């Protein structure tokens, strides 16, 4: 995932207003393992069906937002617990 650093610096969680950062490989691997096991759900309660290639993590590390085709999906119900 390539996001312009200046653009990334302006992004915040729509719920908490805390800054976002790129997810690490370890964070993505952990979430993708939960997705494969059928255990990952969005904040809105929907099961996550597809593995994540990239994501943004809320400062503090409780939630992440996936990035699809280079576009951050910053909708609170779409957040996935870490």
C-alpha angles and dihedrals in degrees: 000000000000118000121168106254092228090052092047090050089060097050119101136174107272090222106041099020088226119143122268130223135186114277116248122238089251092053092049091048092051093049092044090052089054090047091052090050091050091243102113119099134175122241086258090059100253120136114249107235106180130055117250121244094187139359145171121240125213114239104265092039103248099120140021134200119212123234114221119195090341094309119116110226099217100178115130095223089053095057115117122214116242 
